[in-house]
Structure formats: structure tokens, C-alpha cells
Amino acid sequence: MNAIAHDTAGQVPERTIPLDLQTMRETALRVLGEETDDLSAVDVKSLIQAFRGMLMLLLPEVTAAADRHPRGDMLRVCALVGVEEASRRLRIPYAPSASPWALRHAQRLARSVMVLTDHYVNLGGQA
């Protein structure tokens, strides 16, 4: 989880340690690209775990960034839809690593990572 920088007054912080969006995107593109034939079951399982961790970092950050925008703002609405979709995908149980569904699950999680990184940047987060 991102570490939070507290100020001396103990107020709610405005900043957290920056997310590594570039690494998140590059990892997601690896699974969404055409090079998925050479992924082993172990690789797919590791990628699923990595994407789950990325989403757990992104969800609160994107939600907080969306909350800084007024209700009805289209950027906010779209980001919160992406947050809800990613949350649903996190609740899907693991498929066995050797299952063809495991790769599909990894790809869905990767799409959510891509979407949330885009929303985060669009909402004013660091690029």
C-alpha cells in the first residue's frame, strides 16, 4: 500500500508516495500484447498476483482523485465506473493456473490496471 506522508498537525494528508504508473502499464501491456503464447502457468499466476496488488494500490488513489472533482463531472463519473469494474474483477475467484481461464482473468485485470492508470492521470495524478 502507498505510504502516507502526515503533516505535523495530524491532518489528512494531500499526497502519498507516487505510484509507478509506467511499470504498471508495461506489465499490463505484456499480457495484453501478442506475446501471451509463451507465458507459462507460473507466469500467469504471478501476473495475476501482481495485477491484484497494483489494483489494490490504484483503487484508493483513483477514488481519492475522483472525490476531488465535483459530482456530475464526467471525469469523476468515468473514473468511479472504472473503480467499480476493477473492484468486481478483484472479487472473481482464482482460476487454476493451468486453466485457459487464468490467462483471460489476467488480461481482464491488466485492462483494469490500464484503465485506472489512465483515469488517475486524467484526474490530475502524476504521469
Backbone as JSON Lines, residues from 0, in Angstrom:
{"i":0,"aa":"M","n":[0.84,-1.17,0.0],"ca":[0.0,0.0,0.0],"c":[0.89,1.23,0.0]}
{"i":1,"aa":"N","n":[0.42,2.31,-0.51],"ca":[1.2,3.54,-0.54],"c":[1.38,4.08,0.86]}
{"i":2,"aa":"A","n":[2.57,4.55,1.15],"ca":[2.82,5.19,2.43],"c":[2.29,6.6,2.37]}
{"i":3,"aa":"I","n":[1.74,7.05,3.47],"ca":[1.13,8.37,3.52],"c":[2.04,9.31,4.29]}
{"i":4,"aa":"A","n":[2.26,10.48,3.74],"ca":[3.08,11.49,4.39],"c":[2.17,12.36,5.26]}
{"i":5,"aa":"H","n":[2.3,12.26,6.59],"ca":[1.48,13.05,7.5],"c":[2.19,14.36,7.82]}
{"i":6,"aa":"D","n":[1.39,15.41,7.97],"ca":[1.98,16.68,8.37],"c":[1.97,16.76,9.9]}
{"i":7,"aa":"T","n":[2.57,17.81,10.45],"ca":[2.7,17.92,11.9],"c":[1.39,18.16,12.6]}
{"i":8,"aa":"A","n":[0.4,18.71,11.94],"ca":[-0.9,18.98,12.56],"c":[-1.77,17.74,12.63]}
{"i":9,"aa":"G","n":[-1.32,16.63,12.01],"ca":[-2.1,15.39,12.06],"c":[-3.32,15.43,11.16]}
{"i":10,"aa":"Q","n":[-3.35,16.35,10.23],"ca":[-4.47,16.44,9.32],"c":[-4.38,15.37,8.26]}
{"i":11,"aa":"V","n":[-5.46,15.19,7.52],"ca":[-5.47,14.23,6.43],"c":[-4.47,14.69,5.37]}
{"i":12,"aa":"P","n":[-3.57,13.81,4.98],"ca":[-2.54,14.2,4.0],"c":[-3.14,14.4,2.62]}
{"i":13,"aa":"E","n":[-2.49,15.26,1.85],"ca":[-2.92,15.5,0.48],"c":[-2.12,14.68,-0.51]}
{"i":14,"aa":"R","n":[-0.97,14.16,-0.1],"ca":[-0.09,13.44,-1.03],"c":[0.26,12.08,-0.46]}
{"i":15,"aa":"T","n":[0.49,11.17,-1.36],"ca":[1.04,9.87,-1.0],"c":[2.27,9.66,-1.85]}
{"i":16,"aa":"I","n":[3.02,8.62,-1.56],"ca":[4.19,8.3,-2.37],"c":[3.71,7.98,-3.78]}
{"i":17,"aa":"P","n":[4.34,8.51,-4.82],"ca":[3.84,8.33,-6.19],"c":[3.78,6.85,-6.61]}
{"i":18,"aa":"L","n":[2.77,6.56,-7.4],"ca":[2.61,5.24,-7.99],"c":[3.57,5.1,-9.18]}
{"i":19,"aa":"D","n":[4.04,3.91,-9.43],"ca":[4.91,3.66,-10.58],"c":[4.01,3.27,-11.77]}
{"i":20,"aa":"L","n":[3.36,4.27,-12.35],"ca":[2.41,4.02,-13.43],"c":[3.06,3.41,-14.65]}
{"i":21,"aa":"Q","n":[4.29,3.81,-14.95],"ca":[4.96,3.29,-16.13],"c":[5.17,1.77,-16.02]}
{"i":22,"aa":"T","n":[5.63,1.3,-14.89],"ca":[5.84,-0.13,-14.69],"c":[4.51,-0.87,-14.73]}
{"i":23,"aa":"M","n":[3.48,-0.29,-14.13],"ca":[2.16,-0.92,-14.15],"c":[1.67,-1.09,-15.59]}
{"i":24,"aa":"R","n":[1.82,-0.04,-16.37],"ca":[1.36,-0.1,-17.77],"c":[2.17,-1.1,-18.59]}
{"i":25,"aa":"E","n":[3.49,-1.08,-18.41],"ca":[4.34,-2.01,-19.17],"c":[4.01,-3.46,-18.85]}
{"i":26,"aa":"T","n":[3.75,-3.74,-17.58],"ca":[3.4,-5.1,-17.18],"c":[2.05,-5.49,-17.77]}
{"i":27,"aa":"A","n":[1.1,-4.58,-17.74],"ca":[-0.22,-4.87,-18.3],"c":[-0.13,-5.09,-19.81]}
{"i":28,"aa":"L","n":[0.66,-4.29,-20.49],"ca":[0.8,-4.44,-21.94],"c":[1.43,-5.77,-22.31]}
{"i":29,"aa":"R","n":[2.26,-6.31,-21.42],"ca":[2.88,-7.62,-21.67],"c":[1.8,-8.69,-21.82]}
{"i":30,"aa":"V","n":[0.76,-8.62,-20.99],"ca":[-0.31,-9.63,-21.02],"c":[-1.33,-9.31,-22.1]}
{"i":31,"aa":"L","n":[-1.47,-8.06,-22.44],"ca":[-2.45,-7.67,-23.46],"c":[-1.89,-7.75,-24.87]}
{"i":32,"aa":"G","n":[-0.58,-7.91,-24.99],"ca":[0.05,-7.99,-26.3],"c":[-0.08,-9.36,-26.91]}
{"i":33,"aa":"E","n":[0.6,-9.55,-27.99],"ca":[0.53,-10.79,-28.74],"c":[1.49,-11.86,-28.23]}
{"i":34,"aa":"E","n":[2.28,-11.55,-27.22],"ca":[3.31,-12.46,-26.73],"c":[2.8,-13.37,-25.61]}
{"i":35,"aa":"T","n":[1.52,-13.63,-25.53],"ca":[0.97,-14.42,-24.44],"c":[1.14,-15.91,-24.63]}
{"i":36,"aa":"D","n":[1.48,-16.36,-25.83],"ca":[1.63,-17.8,-26.08],"c":[2.79,-18.4,-25.3]}
{"i":37,"aa":"D","n":[3.8,-17.6,-25.01],"ca":[4.97,-18.13,-24.33],"c":[4.89,-18.01,-22.81]}
{"i":38,"aa":"L","n":[3.74,-17.59,-22.27],"ca":[3.58,-17.48,-20.82],"c":[3.26,-18.84,-20.21]}
{"i":39,"aa":"S","n":[4.0,-19.22,-19.2],"ca":[3.72,-20.48,-18.51],"c":[2.62,-20.25,-17.48]}
{"i":40,"aa":"A","n":[2.11,-21.33,-16.92],"ca":[1.08,-21.24,-15.88],"c":[1.62,-20.49,-14.67]}
{"i":41,"aa":"V","n":[2.9,-20.67,-14.37],"ca":[3.52,-19.97,-13.24],"c":[3.58,-18.47,-13.52]}
{"i":42,"aa":"D","n":[3.93,-18.12,-14.77],"ca":[3.97,-16.7,-15.15],"c":[2.59,-16.07,-15.02]}
{"i":43,"aa":"V","n":[1.57,-16.77,-15.49],"ca":[0.2,-16.24,-15.44],"c":[-0.22,-16.04,-13.99]}
{"i":44,"aa":"K","n":[0.07,-17.01,-13.14],"ca":[-0.28,-16.89,-11.73],"c":[0.44,-15.69,-11.1]}
{"i":45,"aa":"S","n":[1.71,-15.52,-11.41],"ca":[2.48,-14.39,-10.88],"c":[1.92,-13.06,-11.38]}
{"i":46,"aa":"L","n":[1.54,-13.02,-12.64],"ca":[0.98,-11.78,-13.2],"c":[-0.38,-11.46,-12.56]}
{"i":47,"aa":"I","n":[-1.2,-12.48,-12.33],"ca":[-2.48,-12.24,-11.67],"c":[-2.24,-11.63,-10.29]}
{"i":48,"aa":"Q","n":[-1.31,-12.2,-9.55],"ca":[-1.0,-11.66,-8.22],"c":[-0.47,-10.23,-8.31]}
{"i":49,"aa":"A","n":[0.37,-9.97,-9.29],"ca":[0.92,-8.62,-9.47],"c":[-0.19,-7.62,-9.82]}
{"i":50,"aa":"F","n":[-1.08,-8.0,-10.73],"ca":[-2.17,-7.1,-11.1],"c":[-3.11,-6.85,-9.93]}
{"i":51,"aa":"R","n":[-3.38,-7.88,-9.14],"ca":[-4.22,-7.7,-7.96],"c":[-3.58,-6.69,-7.01]}
{"i":52,"aa":"G","n":[-2.28,-6.79,-6.81],"ca":[-1.58,-5.84,-5.96],"c":[-1.62,-4.42,-6.53]}
{"i":53,"aa":"M","n":[-1.42,-4.31,-7.84],"ca":[-1.48,-2.99,-8.48],"c":[-2.85,-2.37,-8.3]}
{"i":54,"aa":"L","n":[-3.89,-3.18,-8.5],"ca":[-5.25,-2.66,-8.37],"c":[-5.54,-2.23,-6.93]}
{"i":55,"aa":"M","n":[-5.01,-2.97,-5.98],"ca":[-5.22,-2.59,-4.58],"c":[-4.54,-1.26,-4.25]}
{"i":56,"aa":"L","n":[-3.47,-0.94,-4.96],"ca":[-2.83,0.37,-4.81],"c":[-3.59,1.45,-5.56]}
{"i":57,"aa":"L","n":[-4.05,1.12,-6.75],"ca":[-4.71,2.11,-7.61],"c":[-6.11,2.49,-7.13]}
{"i":58,"aa":"L","n":[-6.87,1.53,-6.64],"ca":[-8.28,1.8,-6.29],"c":[-8.44,2.98,-5.32]}
{"i":59,"aa":"P","n":[-7.74,3.0,-4.19],"ca":[-7.94,4.15,-3.3],"c":[-7.4,5.45,-3.87]}
{"i":60,"aa":"E","n":[-6.35,5.37,-4.66],"ca":[-5.77,6.59,-5.24],"c":[-6.71,7.21,-6.28]}
{"i":61,"aa":"V","n":[-7.28,6.37,-7.14],"ca":[-8.2,6.87,-8.17],"c":[-9.47,7.38,-7.51]}
{"i":62,"aa":"T","n":[-9.95,6.67,-6.49],"ca":[-11.15,7.12,-5.78],"c":[-10.91,8.48,-5.13]}
{"i":63,"aa":"A","n":[-9.78,8.65,-4.48],"ca":[-9.46,9.92,-3.84],"c":[-9.33,11.04,-4.87]}
{"i":64,"aa":"A","n":[-8.7,10.74,-6.0],"ca":[-8.57,11.75,-7.06],"c":[-9.93,12.11,-7.63]}
{"i":65,"aa":"A","n":[-10.81,11.13,-7.78],"ca":[-12.17,11.4,-8.29],"c":[-12.96,12.23,-7.3]}
{"i":66,"aa":"D","n":[-12.76,11.98,-6.02],"ca":[-13.5,12.71,-4.99],"c":[-13.13,14.19,-4.94]}
{"i":67,"aa":"R","n":[-12.0,14.55,-5.51],"ca":[-11.6,15.96,-5.57],"c":[-12.32,16.71,-6.69]}
{"i":68,"aa":"H","n":[-13.06,15.99,-7.51],"ca":[-13.82,16.62,-8.6],"c":[-15.28,16.72,-8.18]}
{"i":69,"aa":"P","n":[-16.0,17.69,-8.72],"ca":[-17.41,17.86,-8.33],"c":[-18.29,16.71,-8.82]}
{"i":70,"aa":"R","n":[-19.37,16.48,-8.09],"ca":[-20.34,15.46,-8.51],"c":[-20.86,15.82,-9.89]}
{"i":71,"aa":"G","n":[-21.06,14.81,-10.71],"ca":[-21.56,15.04,-12.06],"c":[-20.47,15.31,-13.07]}
{"i":72,"aa":"D","n":[-19.26,15.59,-12.61],"ca":[-18.14,15.82,-13.52],"c":[-17.86,14.51,-14.27]}
{"i":73,"aa":"M","n":[-17.75,14.59,-15.58],"ca":[-17.63,13.38,-16.39],"c":[-16.35,12.6,-16.08]}
{"i":74,"aa":"L","n":[-15.24,13.28,-15.81],"ca":[-14.02,12.59,-15.44],"c":[-14.22,11.78,-14.16]}
{"i":75,"aa":"R","n":[-14.93,12.36,-13.2],"ca":[-15.2,11.68,-11.93],"c":[-16.09,10.47,-12.16]}
{"i":76,"aa":"V","n":[-17.16,10.65,-12.91],"ca":[-18.12,9.56,-13.15],"c":[-17.43,8.39,-13.84]}
{"i":77,"aa":"C","n":[-16.68,8.68,-14.88],"ca":[-15.99,7.61,-15.62],"c":[-14.97,6.89,-14.75]}
{"i":78,"aa":"A","n":[-14.23,7.65,-13.95],"ca":[-13.24,7.04,-13.07],"c":[-13.91,6.12,-12.05]}
{"i":79,"aa":"L","n":[-15.01,6.55,-11.48],"ca":[-15.69,5.73,-10.48],"c":[-16.31,4.48,-11.09]}
{"i":80,"aa":"V","n":[-16.72,4.55,-12.35],"ca":[-17.18,3.35,-13.05],"c":[-16.0,2.38,-13.21]}
{"i":81,"aa":"G","n":[-14.85,2.9,-13.57],"ca":[-13.65,2.06,-13.7],"c":[-13.25,1.45,-12.37]}
{"i":82,"aa":"V","n":[-13.4,2.2,-11.28],"ca":[-13.1,1.69,-9.94],"c":[-14.04,0.54,-9.6]}
{"i":83,"aa":"E","n":[-15.32,0.7,-9.89],"ca":[-16.29,-0.35,-9.6],"c":[-16.01,-1.61,-10.42]}
{"i":84,"aa":"E","n":[-15.7,-1.44,-11.68],"ca":[-15.39,-2.6,-12.53],"c":[-14.14,-3.33,-12.03]}
{"i":85,"aa":"A","n":[-13.12,-2.59,-11.67],"ca":[-11.89,-3.21,-11.15],"c":[-12.18,-3.93,-9.83]}
{"i":86,"aa":"S","n":[-13.01,-3.34,-9.0],"ca":[-13.38,-3.99,-7.73],"c":[-14.1,-5.31,-7.98]}
{"i":87,"aa":"R","n":[-14.99,-5.33,-8.96],"ca":[-15.69,-6.58,-9.32],"c":[-14.7,-7.63,-9.79]}
{"i":88,"aa":"R","n":[-13.75,-7.22,-10.59],"ca":[-12.76,-8.18,-11.1],"c":[-11.87,-8.72,-9.99]}
{"i":89,"aa":"L","n":[-11.62,-7.92,-8.97],"ca":[-10.83,-8.41,-7.84],"c":[-11.59,-9.47,-7.04]}
{"i":90,"aa":"R","n":[-12.9,-9.42,-7.07],"ca":[-13.7,-10.39,-6.31],"c":[-13.86,-11.73,-7.03]}
{"i":91,"aa":"I","n":[-13.45,-11.81,-8.28],"ca":[-13.54,-13.07,-9.02],"c":[-12.52,-14.04,-8.43]}
{"i":92,"aa":"P","n":[-12.96,-15.27,-8.1],"ca":[-12.01,-16.23,-7.52],"c":[-10.93,-16.63,-8.53]}
{"i":93,"aa":"Y","n":[-9.81,-17.05,-8.0],"ca":[-8.7,-17.51,-8.83],"c":[-9.11,-18.71,-9.67]}
{"i":94,"aa":"A","n":[-8.7,-18.73,-10.9],"ca":[-8.84,-19.92,-11.74],"c":[-7.56,-20.73,-11.56]}
{"i":95,"aa":"P","n":[-7.63,-22.05,-11.68],"ca":[-6.39,-22.83,-11.61],"c":[-5.39,-22.34,-12.65]}
{"i":96,"aa":"S","n":[-4.12,-22.32,-12.29],"ca":[-3.08,-21.76,-13.16],"c":[-3.04,-22.4,-14.54]}
{"i":97,"aa":"A","n":[-3.32,-23.69,-14.62],"ca":[-3.25,-24.39,-15.9],"c":[-4.51,-24.17,-16.74]}
{"i":98,"aa":"S","n":[-5.52,-23.58,-16.16],"ca":[-6.78,-23.35,-16.87],"c":[-6.62,-22.27,-17.94]}
{"i":99,"aa":"P","n":[-7.3,-22.44,-19.08],"ca":[-7.26,-21.36,-20.08],"c":[-7.93,-20.08,-19.57]}
{"i":100,"aa":"W","n":[-8.74,-20.2,-18.54],"ca":[-9.41,-19.03,-17.97],"c":[-8.45,-18.17,-17.18]}
{"i":101,"aa":"A","n":[-7.35,-18.74,-16.72],"ca":[-6.39,-17.97,-15.92],"c":[-5.8,-16.82,-16.75]}
{"i":102,"aa":"L","n":[-5.44,-17.1,-17.99],"ca":[-4.9,-16.05,-18.85],"c":[-5.96,-14.98,-19.11]}
{"i":103,"aa":"R","n":[-7.2,-15.39,-19.34],"ca":[-8.28,-14.42,-19.57],"c":[-8.48,-13.54,-18.34]}
{"i":104,"aa":"H","n":[-8.39,-14.15,-17.17],"ca":[-8.53,-13.39,-15.93],"c":[-7.38,-12.38,-15.79]}
{"i":105,"aa":"A","n":[-6.17,-12.82,-16.1],"ca":[-5.01,-11.92,-16.05],"c":[-5.2,-10.76,-17.03]}
{"i":106,"aa":"Q","n":[-5.73,-11.04,-18.2],"ca":[-5.95,-9.98,-19.19],"c":[-7.02,-9.0,-18.73]}
{"i":107,"aa":"R","n":[-8.06,-9.48,-18.09],"ca":[-9.1,-8.58,-17.57],"c":[-8.52,-7.67,-16.48]}
{"i":108,"aa":"L","n":[-7.74,-8.26,-15.58],"ca":[-7.1,-7.46,-14.54],"c":[-6.15,-6.44,-15.16]}
{"i":109,"aa":"A","n":[-5.41,-6.85,-16.2],"ca":[-4.49,-5.94,-16.88],"c":[-5.24,-4.77,-17.51]}
{"i":110,"aa":"R","n":[-6.4,-5.05,-18.1],"ca":[-7.21,-3.96,-18.68],"c":[-7.64,-2.98,-17.6]}
{"i":111,"aa":"S","n":[-8.02,-3.5,-16.44],"ca":[-8.4,-2.61,-15.33],"c":[-7.22,-1.77,-14.87]}
{"i":112,"aa":"V","n":[-6.03,-2.35,-14.83],"ca":[-4.84,-1.58,-14.47],"c":[-4.63,-0.45,-15.47]}
{"i":113,"aa":"M","n":[-4.74,-0.76,-16.76],"ca":[-4.56,0.27,-17.79],"c":[-5.6,1.38,-17.64]}
{"i":114,"aa":"V","n":[-6.84,0.99,-17.45],"ca":[-7.93,1.97,-17.33],"c":[-7.72,2.86,-16.11]}
{"i":115,"aa":"L","n":[-7.4,2.25,-14.97],"ca":[-7.25,3.06,-13.76],"c":[-6.03,3.97,-13.82]}
{"i":116,"aa":"T","n":[-4.94,3.53,-14.45],"ca":[-3.79,4.43,-14.59],"c":[-4.16,5.62,-15.47]}
{"i":117,"aa":"D","n":[-4.92,5.37,-16.53],"ca":[-5.38,6.47,-17.39],"c":[-6.29,7.43,-16.62]}
{"i":118,"aa":"H","n":[-7.24,6.88,-15.87],"ca":[-8.14,7.73,-15.09],"c":[-7.36,8.55,-14.06]}
{"i":119,"aa":"Y","n":[-6.38,7.92,-13.43],"ca":[-5.59,8.62,-12.43],"c":[-4.89,9.84,-13.04]}
{"i":120,"aa":"V","n":[-4.29,9.65,-14.2],"ca":[-3.62,10.76,-14.87],"c":[-4.64,11.82,-15.3]}
{"i":121,"aa":"N","n":[-5.76,11.39,-15.86],"ca":[-6.79,12.33,-16.31],"c":[-7.37,13.15,-15.17]}
{"i":122,"aa":"L","n":[-7.38,12.58,-13.98],"ca":[-7.92,13.28,-12.81],"c":[-6.9,14.2,-12.16]}
{"i":123,"aa":"G","n":[-5.69,14.23,-12.69],"ca":[-4.68,15.15,-12.17],"c":[-3.57,14.49,-11.39]}
{"i":124,"aa":"G","n":[-3.54,13.14,-11.38],"ca":[-2.45,12.43,-10.73],"c":[-1.18,12.55,-11.54]}
{"i":125,"aa":"Q","n":[-0.06,12.15,-10.94],"ca":[1.21,12.26,-11.65],"c":[1.24,11.29,-12.83]}
{"i":126,"aa":"A","n":[1.94,11.66,-13.88],"ca":[2.01,10.81,-15.09],"c":[3.15,9.85,-15.02]}
